Amino acid sequence: MSVFDHPEFDHHQQIVFGSDQASGLRAIIAIHDTTRGPALGGLRIFPYASDAEALTDVLRLSRGMTYKSALADLPLGGGKAVIIADPRRDKTPELLRAMGRLVDGLGGAYITAEDSGSSEADMRLIAEATEHVGGLPRHGATSGDPSPFTAWGVFCALKSAVRHGLGRNDLTDIRVAVQGVGNVGAHLARYLHAAGARLVLTDVDDPALVRLAEELDAEAVAPAAITDAEVDVFAPCALGAALSEAVVDRLKARVICGAANNQLAAAGIAERLMARGILYTPDYVANAGGVIEIAWQRRDDYRRDAVMEHIEGIGATLDEIFTRAEREGVSPAIVADDLARERFRAVS
Ligand code: NAD
């Protein structure tokens, strides 16, 4: 398994492979960049088919966190951790405490948090072995769940995208298709409904979908039908890689803005969207609300209104990205990457 020549290596500062025989821990922590501050990024627990697959995932995700934190104006760098294990079967307190010791050994250069496969309860166990844990409730919060904040950020992003892509300053009667009404998608759908948007929803979890559709007077469609919906905006809020060539060619929406990470399934998709006149909102800009809130939880002057205001700044960042993309005739995805690099390289 090559590391320094790995296609996703991108000058990572540090990569730590950790193991613990007693608990069976096999983990990788990747620190991409700490120029702006310690590398914060979630812990993914997943039964990767190979070490190589785990390495590819952690490198890609940790690099993404550097870009996300830079564009969210946070004093944080980018990192990520993975444990090679099945979260339903292999997660034990011993394994999580061993992970805590691995994180602690980095002395605060990496701060962990929830990601897919890891929960708030897991973070509590990790926190028994290290103080370098984000995403735990502090400052009187009842939960460390970042998804309502992520959804608020996506909502602000979507308003900016609608302004630039559709020339509309409000969401009244704008039709939005939400793919995946889990933690983030359901909150987003409620914000959109309250703002007067008309919703088409889908999820593979049918009972949850039906309940939400009734609550919001929305149309519920089968998962395969969502990309054909007659809507103005498509909001991918399920898994990554939602935007394949086939999907892009079918979409009726003129604007894409959602919470899912890594929405572009392959190289060239951003350009394909541009060619079809579809405005793409860079995913890591739109979905930064959760990490913004986690960053505020680390401060002593946490105030909910200040957090919400910071998250609303996502709209202004996107206004800048969309304006520059239009001026330069390139995809907003390219401009976002350039702007992020300007920000994390400027402070060094
Ligand atoms: P979640 O698991 O709560 O919700 C995802 C939903 O998508 C589930 O309800 C699931 O049933 C549904 N789904 C899965 N496959 C589907 C398919 N093929 N078609 C339709 N629905 C499908 O996850 P979440 O926390 O809401 O996160 C959603 C996305 O946003 C993920 O990609 C995640 O990485 C990203 N994200 C989340 C946060 C956060 O704060 N939770 C922050 C940043 C990014």
Residues whose N, C-alpha, C, O or C-beta is under 5 A from the ligand:
A	BS01	NAD	P146 S147 T150 Q179 G180 V181 G182 N183 V184 G185 T202 D203 V204 D205 P223 C237 A238 L239 G240 A259 A260 N261 N287 G290
